[in-house]
Amino acid sequence: MSPSINSIYYPYFSYLMNFKTINPATGQVIAQYETMSSQDISSISHDSQGAFLKWQAMPLEERIPHYRKLAMVLRENKEEYAGLMTSEMGKPISESLAEVEKCAWTAEVYADNAMKWLAPEEVEADGHLHRISYEPLGIILSIMPWNFPFWQALRFGIPTTLAGNVSILKHSNTVPQCAMAIEDAFVKAGFPPNIFRTIIADHGQVAELVASDIIQGVSLTGSTEAGKIIAREAGNHLKKVVLELGGSDPFIVLENADIDAAVKGAVLGRMLNAGQSCIAAKRFIVHEKVVQEFSRKFAEAVKALSMGDPADAHTKIGPLVNQAAQTEIKAMVDDALSMGASLLAGGEPADGNGFFFKPTVLGNCKVEMRVMKEEVFGPVAPIISVKDDAEAIRIANMTEFGLGGCVWTQDLETGIHMANQIESGTVFVNSITKSDPRMPFGGIKKSGIGRELAKFGIREFTNIKSMNIYGP
């Protein structure tokens, strides 16, 4: 279960015209919104096209200072932005603040490296001069989920606009205040008008945008099913698409691992954002000789996590995004228990208001269980025991996903050997899976198409143009 993208077009659904945002920690309504009119969205699109013609003509060295100012704006307003995330989707405030800081840092990383990452390259061939350049495409539509409201929108928006494109963001209807605040941050940073715009749209309006000639590419972060729909819509109109989709990342603990370090990583990797992350550790594959020690220490650490008001700086576990997510996670846990899993911690919703689910650890899991086959988008950690490294790799790759993964061992040579065998876009040794603006990020199999971040991300929505010059 990946974060649902409320604005994805399903031909058999009625169009969403009005919606409410709910504080998941209390269940109370925050606000009610209406989608924009098609005329308003069309006006934004045409304003963005006019902005693109000027923005692409601006030399890169003149665009770069805007991103340093954006980093300043994000930091100056981090309390406000973090508070919006925490109230709209329930992220603990400490994590929300860290998310804003990561966005600011990413803006600086791109400002520092854009000249190098977008520099023309010369190639030796049979003519006088052969050069590869990276030119912007135009207006790029991004469709983003609720679980990392600022990071996912800016992970795309910063490199894409710095490359000379302009962006229209269709965010999840769970986080409209975050979406509008992101646009306002670009305004505060002094960007020319309409370089980064936000729309509040329904299913049909998104489909119309994807189909329109004014949109040159689409980036979506969300579920595999949402990715299929957007890929089909974009493909029908021959639009470039980047998809960052679901994951079921393996967390492999070898016989010679530092168990205490692995447990610390497991708690962070599984329970961050209440487990609502595509790159969360989701399947714990542990050597049989250390599985009991790891399981006991993991369960003890999980039980010690403070769950409650996400606005409290001491809270480690906030609520799930909504009641449907809470119900789905309970069903997945019950399925595992019915098939013989042992309950080591948690296992049920918390008492009281809001959509909280107790951090859960399941032992004696089998590959047939839903928690091992599907993406579990909540604080549930299934542990499966393996007899050797070969079985660990076999189970790690026994999934339709291929986003991230990690291996824990004190033998780095073995760790690298194991990492080379994991089928994923990103793999770590002795660290949880995480994104870094200096490294490419993305998946294989049903976890996505294309790459974000680093030089690969800034080039995704460019025309990689070959220029070939021959003498007279």
C-alpha positions as CSV (number, residue, x, y, z in Angstrom):
1,M,0.0,0.0,0.0
2,S,1.7,3.2,-1.2
3,P,0.4,6.7,-0.6
4,S,-2.8,7.2,-2.7
5,I,-2.6,10.0,-5.2
6,N,-6.1,11.5,-4.9
7,S,-5.8,13.4,-8.2
8,I,-4.9,10.4,-10.4
9,Y,-7.3,10.0,-13.3
10,Y,-9.6,6.9,-13.1
11,P,-12.1,7.1,-16.0
12,Y,-14.8,5.3,-13.9
13,F,-14.6,7.6,-10.9
14,S,-16.6,10.8,-10.6
15,Y,-14.5,14.0,-10.5
16,L,-13.5,15.3,-7.1
17,M,-14.9,18.8,-6.6
18,N,-14.8,19.4,-2.9
19,F,-12.7,17.8,-0.2
20,K,-11.7,18.2,3.5
21,T,-8.3,17.9,5.1
22,I,-8.2,15.9,8.3
23,N,-5.7,16.1,11.2
24,P,-4.8,12.4,11.5
25,A,-3.7,12.8,15.1
26,T,-7.2,14.0,16.2
27,G,-9.5,13.1,13.4
28,Q,-10.7,16.7,13.3
29,V,-11.3,18.7,10.1
30,I,-8.7,21.2,9.3
31,A,-10.2,22.9,6.3
32,Q,-12.4,22.4,3.3
33,Y,-11.3,23.1,-0.3
34,E,-12.6,23.2,-3.8
35,T,-10.7,22.3,-6.9
36,M,-9.7,25.0,-9.3
37,S,-11.7,25.6,-12.4
38,S,-10.4,24.3,-15.7
39,Q,-10.2,27.9,-16.8
40,D,-8.0,28.8,-13.9
41,I,-5.7,25.8,-14.6
42,S,-5.5,26.7,-18.2
43,S,-4.5,30.2,-17.3
44,I,-1.8,28.9,-15.0
45,S,-0.5,26.7,-17.8
46,H,-0.3,29.5,-20.3
47,D,1.3,31.8,-17.7
48,S,3.9,29.0,-17.1
49,Q,4.6,28.7,-20.8
50,G,5.3,32.4,-21.0
51,A,7.6,32.2,-18.0
52,F,9.5,29.3,-19.6
53,L,10.4,31.2,-22.6
54,K,12.2,33.8,-20.4
55,W,13.6,31.4,-17.8
56,Q,15.2,29.0,-20.4
57,A,17.0,32.0,-22.0
58,M,18.5,33.1,-18.6
59,P,22.1,31.9,-18.3
60,L,22.5,29.1,-15.8
61,E,24.9,31.1,-13.7
62,E,22.1,33.7,-13.3
63,R,19.5,31.1,-12.3
64,I,21.7,29.5,-9.6
65,P,21.5,32.3,-7.0
66,H,17.7,31.9,-6.8
67,Y,18.3,28.4,-5.3
68,R,20.6,29.7,-2.6
69,K,17.9,32.2,-1.7
70,L,15.4,29.4,-1.7
71,A,17.5,27.5,0.8
72,M,17.5,30.6,3.0
73,V,13.7,31.0,2.7
74,L,13.1,27.4,3.7
75,R,15.3,27.7,6.8
76,E,13.7,31.1,7.8
77,N,10.2,29.6,7.6
78,K,11.0,26.0,8.8
79,E,8.8,26.2,11.9
80,E,5.8,27.2,9.8
81,Y,6.4,24.7,7.0
82,A,7.1,21.9,9.5
83,G,3.9,22.7,11.4
84,L,1.9,22.4,8.2
85,M,3.3,18.9,7.5
86,T,2.7,17.8,11.1
87,S,-0.9,19.0,11.1
88,E,-1.9,17.8,7.6
89,M,-0.3,14.3,7.5
90,G,0.8,13.6,11.1
91,K,4.6,13.5,10.7
92,P,6.3,14.0,14.1
93,I,7.5,17.6,14.3
94,S,11.2,16.6,14.7
95,E,11.0,14.8,11.4
96,S,9.1,17.7,9.7
97,L,11.8,20.1,10.7
98,A,14.5,17.7,9.4
99,E,12.6,17.4,6.1
100,V,12.6,21.2,5.6
101,E,16.4,21.3,6.3
102,K,17.0,18.5,3.8
103,C,15.1,20.5,1.2
104,A,17.3,23.6,1.9
105,W,20.4,21.5,1.7
106,T,19.3,20.0,-1.6
107,A,18.9,23.5,-3.1
108,E,22.5,24.3,-2.0
109,V,23.8,21.0,-3.4
110,Y,22.3,21.8,-6.8
111,A,23.5,25.4,-6.7
112,D,27.0,24.1,-6.0
113,N,27.0,21.5,-8.7
114,A,24.7,22.6,-11.5
115,M,27.4,24.2,-13.7
116,K,29.3,20.9,-13.6
117,W,26.3,18.6,-14.0
118,L,24.8,20.5,-16.9
119,A,28.1,21.4,-18.6
120,P,28.3,20.5,-22.3
121,E,30.5,17.5,-23.1
122,E,32.7,17.0,-26.1
123,V,33.1,13.6,-27.7
124,E,35.6,12.4,-30.2
125,A,34.0,11.1,-33.4
126,D,34.6,11.5,-37.2
127,G,33.9,15.2,-37.5
128,H,35.5,18.5,-36.5
129,L,33.5,18.9,-33.3
130,H,30.9,16.7,-31.5
131,R,29.2,18.2,-28.4
132,I,26.4,17.0,-26.1
133,S,24.3,19.6,-24.4
134,Y,21.4,19.5,-22.0
135,E,18.5,21.8,-22.9
136,P,15.2,22.2,-21.0
137,L,12.0,20.8,-22.4
138,G,9.3,23.2,-21.1
139,I,6.5,22.8,-18.6
140,I,6.8,19.6,-16.4
141,L,3.9,18.4,-14.4
142,S,4.6,16.8,-11.1
143,I,2.1,14.6,-9.2
144,M,3.2,14.1,-5.6
145,P,2.0,12.1,-2.5
146,W,1.4,13.2,1.0
147,N,4.0,11.3,3.0
148,F,7.0,13.7,2.5
149,P,5.1,16.8,1.4
150,F,8.0,19.2,1.0
151,W,10.9,16.8,0.2
152,Q,9.2,14.9,-2.7
153,A,7.9,18.0,-4.4
154,L,11.3,19.8,-4.1
155,R,13.4,16.7,-4.8
156,F,11.8,17.0,-8.3
157,G,11.2,20.8,-8.4
158,I,14.7,22.0,-7.6
159,P,16.7,20.2,-10.3
160,T,14.0,20.4,-12.9
161,T,13.6,24.1,-12.7
162,L,17.3,24.8,-12.3
163,A,17.8,23.0,-15.6
164,G,15.6,25.7,-17.2
165,N,12.2,24.1,-17.1
166,V,9.2,25.4,-15.2
167,S,7.0,23.2,-13.0
168,I,3.3,22.8,-12.2
169,L,2.7,20.8,-9.0
170,K,-0.4,18.7,-8.4
171,H,0.1,17.6,-4.9
172,S,-2.0,15.2,-2.9
173,N,-5.2,16.6,-1.6
174,T,-4.2,15.5,1.8
175,V,-1.6,18.3,2.0
176,P,-3.0,21.4,0.1
177,Q,-1.5,23.9,2.6
178,C,2.0,22.4,2.1
179,A,1.5,22.5,-1.6
180,M,0.6,26.2,-1.6
181,A,3.4,27.0,0.9
182,I,6.0,25.4,-1.5
183,E,4.8,27.7,-4.3
184,D,5.0,30.7,-1.9
185,A,8.6,29.7,-1.0
186,F,9.6,30.2,-4.6
187,V,7.9,33.6,-4.6
188,K,9.6,34.6,-1.3
189,A,13.0,33.5,-2.8
190,G,12.5,36.1,-5.6
191,F,12.0,33.7,-8.6
192,P,10.4,35.2,-11.6
193,P,6.6,34.7,-11.6
194,N,5.2,31.3,-12.7
195,I,8.4,29.3,-12.5
196,F,6.9,27.0,-9.9
197,R,3.1,26.8,-9.6
198,T,0.7,24.7,-7.6
199,I,-2.8,23.6,-8.7
200,I,-5.6,21.9,-6.9
201,A,-7.2,19.7,-9.5
202,D,-9.5,16.8,-9.9
203,H,-8.9,13.5,-11.8
204,G,-10.1,14.7,-15.2
205,Q,-8.2,18.0,-15.0
206,V,-4.9,16.1,-14.4
207,A,-5.7,13.8,-17.4
208,E,-6.3,16.9,-19.5
209,L,-3.0,18.4,-18.5
210,V,-1.1,15.3,-19.3
211,A,-2.8,15.2,-22.7
212,S,-2.2,18.9,-23.5
213,D,0.6,20.0,-25.8
214,I,1.7,22.5,-23.2
215,I,3.0,19.8,-20.9
216,Q,6.3,18.3,-22.0
217,G,6.8,15.7,-19.3
218,V,5.4,14.2,-16.1
219,S,7.0,13.1,-12.9
220,L,4.9,11.0,-10.4
221,T,5.8,9.7,-7.0
222,G,3.2,7.2,-5.7
223,S,1.8,3.7,-5.9
224,T,2.6,1.2,-8.6
225,E,-1.0,1.3,-9.7
226,A,-1.0,5.1,-10.0
227,G,2.3,4.8,-11.9
228,K,0.7,2.5,-14.4
229,I,-2.1,4.9,-15.0
230,I,0.1,8.0,-15.5
231,A,2.5,6.0,-17.7
232,R,-0.4,5.0,-19.9
233,E,-1.7,8.5,-20.1
234,A,1.7,9.9,-20.8
235,G,2.5,7.2,-23.3
236,N,-0.7,7.9,-25.2
237,H,0.6,11.4,-25.9
238,L,4.3,10.5,-26.2
239,K,5.4,12.4,-23.1
240,K,8.5,11.8,-21.1
241,V,7.7,10.3,-17.7
242,V,9.7,9.6,-14.5
243,L,8.0,7.3,-11.9
244,E,9.1,6.7,-8.3
245,L,6.8,4.0,-7.1
246,G,6.4,1.5,-4.3
247,G,9.0,-0.6,-2.5
248,S,9.4,-3.6,-0.2
249,D,13.0,-3.1,0.7
250,P,15.0,-6.0,2.2
251,F,16.9,-5.4,5.4
252,I,19.5,-8.2,5.6
253,V,21.3,-9.0,8.8
254,L,24.2,-11.4,8.4
255,E,25.6,-13.8,11.0
256,N,28.6,-11.5,11.7
257,A,26.6,-8.2,11.9
258,D,26.9,-5.8,14.8
259,I,23.5,-6.6,16.2
260,D,23.1,-3.5,18.3
261,A,23.9,-1.3,15.2
262,A,21.6,-3.3,13.1
263,V,18.7,-2.9,15.6
264,K,19.3,0.8,15.8
265,G,19.1,1.0,12.0
266,A,16.1,-1.3,11.9
267,V,14.1,1.0,14.3
268,L,14.9,4.1,12.3
269,G,14.6,2.4,8.9
270,R,11.2,0.9,9.6
271,M,9.5,3.4,12.0
272,L,10.5,6.7,10.5
273,N,7.3,8.6,9.5
274,A,5.3,5.8,11.1
275,G,6.6,3.5,8.4
276,Q,4.9,5.5,5.6
277,S,7.8,5.6,3.2
278,C,8.6,3.9,-0.1
279,I,12.2,3.3,1.0
280,A,11.4,2.1,4.5
281,A,13.0,-1.2,5.5
282,K,10.0,-3.5,5.1
283,R,11.3,-7.1,5.1
284,F,13.8,-8.1,7.8
285,I,15.8,-11.1,6.6
286,V,18.0,-12.4,9.4
287,H,20.5,-15.2,9.7
288,E,19.2,-18.0,11.9
289,K,22.1,-17.8,14.3
290,V,21.3,-14.3,15.3
291,V,17.6,-14.0,14.6
292,Q,16.6,-14.5,18.3
293,E,18.9,-11.8,19.6
294,F,18.0,-9.4,16.8
295,S,14.3,-10.0,17.3
296,R,14.3,-9.6,21.0
297,K,16.4,-6.4,20.9
298,F,14.3,-5.0,18.0
299,A,11.0,-5.6,19.8
300,E,12.3,-4.0,23.0
301,A,13.5,-0.9,21.2
302,V,10.2,-0.6,19.3
303,K,8.2,-0.9,22.5
304,A,10.2,2.0,24.0
305,L,9.3,4.4,21.2
306,S,7.0,7.3,22.3
307,M,3.8,7.5,20.3
308,G,1.4,10.4,20.6
309,D,0.9,14.0,19.6
310,P,3.1,14.6,16.6
311,A,3.5,18.3,17.6
312,D,5.4,17.2,20.7
313,A,9.1,17.3,20.1
314,H,9.6,14.1,22.1
315,T,7.2,12.0,19.9
316,K,8.8,9.4,17.7
317,I,5.7,7.7,16.3
318,G,2.8,9.8,14.9
319,P,-0.5,8.6,13.4
320,L,-1.1,7.0,10.1
321,V,-2.5,9.3,7.4
322,N,-6.1,8.2,7.7
323,Q,-8.5,5.6,9.0
324,A,-8.3,3.5,5.8
325,A,-4.6,3.1,6.3
326,Q,-5.1,2.1,9.9
327,T,-7.7,-0.5,8.8
328,E,-5.4,-1.9,6.1
329,I,-2.4,-2.3,8.3
330,K,-4.5,-4.2,10.9
331,A,-5.7,-6.5,8.2
332,M,-2.1,-7.2,7.1
333,V,-1.0,-8.0,10.6
334,D,-4.0,-10.3,11.2
335,D,-3.2,-12.1,8.0
336,A,0.4,-12.8,9.2
337,L,-0.8,-13.9,12.7
338,S,-3.4,-16.3,11.1
339,M,-0.5,-17.9,9.1
340,G,1.7,-18.5,12.1
341,A,3.6,-15.3,12.7
342,S,4.4,-14.5,16.4
343,L,3.5,-11.1,17.8
344,L,6.6,-9.6,19.4
345,A,5.4,-6.0,19.8
346,G,2.3,-4.0,19.0
347,G,-0.2,-5.5,16.6
348,E,-3.2,-3.2,16.9
349,P,-4.5,0.4,16.7
350,A,-3.9,2.5,19.7
351,D,-6.7,3.6,21.9
352,G,-8.1,7.1,21.7
353,N,-8.6,9.6,18.9
354,G,-6.6,9.8,15.7
355,F,-5.3,7.1,13.4
356,F,-2.5,5.6,15.5
357,F,-1.2,2.1,15.1
358,K,1.2,0.6,17.7
359,P,4.7,-0.1,16.3
360,T,4.7,-3.8,15.5
361,V,7.3,-6.5,15.2
362,L,6.3,-10.0,13.8
363,G,8.6,-13.0,14.2
364,N,8.5,-16.4,12.4
365,C,7.3,-14.9,9.2
366,K,6.9,-16.7,5.9
367,V,7.2,-15.5,2.3
368,E,3.5,-16.3,1.6
369,M,2.3,-13.6,4.1
370,R,0.9,-10.3,2.9
371,V,3.5,-8.5,5.0
372,M,6.2,-10.2,3.0
373,K,4.6,-10.0,-0.5
374,E,3.0,-6.5,-0.5
375,E,4.2,-3.0,0.4
376,V,3.4,-2.4,4.0
377,F,2.8,1.3,4.5
378,G,2.8,1.5,8.2
379,P,4.9,0.7,11.4
380,V,5.0,-3.1,10.9
381,A,8.3,-5.1,10.8
382,P,8.1,-8.8,9.6
383,I,11.2,-10.9,10.5
384,I,12.1,-14.0,8.5
385,S,14.9,-16.4,9.4
386,V,17.4,-17.7,6.8
387,K,20.0,-20.4,7.0
388,D,22.7,-18.7,4.8
389,D,23.6,-15.8,2.6
390,A,22.3,-17.4,-0.5
391,E,18.9,-17.8,1.0
392,A,18.9,-14.2,2.2
393,I,19.5,-13.0,-1.4
394,R,16.9,-15.3,-2.8
395,I,14.2,-14.0,-0.5
396,A,15.4,-10.4,-0.8
397,N,14.9,-10.6,-4.6
398,M,11.6,-12.5,-4.3
399,T,9.5,-9.4,-4.9
400,E,8.0,-7.4,-7.7
401,F,9.7,-4.3,-6.3
402,G,13.2,-3.0,-6.6
403,L,13.6,0.4,-4.9
404,G,16.2,0.0,-2.1
405,G,17.8,-2.4,0.3
406,C,20.5,-2.8,2.8
407,V,23.0,-5.4,4.2
408,W,24.4,-5.4,7.8
409,T,27.7,-7.1,8.3
410,Q,31.1,-6.4,9.8
411,D,32.8,-7.9,6.8
412,L,32.7,-5.2,4.1
413,E,33.9,-7.4,1.3
414,T,30.9,-9.8,2.0
415,G,28.6,-6.8,2.3
416,I,29.7,-5.4,-1.1
417,H,29.3,-8.9,-2.6
418,M,25.8,-9.2,-1.2
419,A,24.9,-5.7,-2.2
420,N,25.9,-6.4,-5.8
421,Q,23.3,-9.2,-5.9
422,I,20.3,-7.3,-4.6
423,E,17.9,-6.3,-7.4
424,S,17.3,-2.6,-6.6
425,G,18.1,0.9,-7.7
426,T,19.7,1.8,-4.4
427,V,21.6,-0.4,-1.9
428,F,23.4,0.3,1.4
429,V,25.9,-1.6,3.5
430,N,25.6,-0.9,7.3
431,S,23.1,1.9,6.8
432,I,19.4,2.3,6.2
433,T,18.2,3.2,2.7
434,K,18.0,6.9,2.3
435,S,18.1,9.5,-0.4
436,D,20.9,12.0,-0.9
437,P,20.9,14.8,-3.5
438,R,24.5,13.8,-4.5
439,M,23.5,10.3,-5.5
440,P,20.9,9.1,-8.0
441,F,17.6,7.7,-6.7
442,G,15.0,5.5,-8.3
443,G,13.9,1.9,-8.8
444,I,13.7,-1.0,-11.1
445,K,11.0,-3.6,-11.7
446,K,7.7,-2.2,-10.5
447,S,9.4,0.4,-8.3
448,G,9.7,2.9,-11.1
449,I,11.2,4.4,-14.2
450,G,14.0,7.0,-14.5
451,R,16.1,8.6,-11.8
452,E,15.9,11.6,-9.5
453,L,18.7,13.5,-7.8
454,A,22.4,14.0,-8.6
455,K,23.4,14.8,-12.2
456,F,21.0,12.1,-13.5
457,G,18.0,13.8,-11.9
458,I,18.8,17.2,-13.3
459,R,19.2,15.8,-16.8
460,E,16.0,13.7,-16.8
461,F,13.8,16.5,-18.2
462,T,16.3,17.9,-20.7
463,N,16.8,17.4,-24.4
464,I,20.2,15.6,-24.5
465,K,21.2,17.2,-27.8
466,S,24.0,16.0,-30.0
467,M,25.7,18.7,-32.1
468,N,28.0,17.4,-34.9
469,I,30.2,19.9,-36.8
470,Y,32.1,18.9,-40.0
471,G,34.7,21.0,-41.8
472,P,34.2,22.5,-45.2
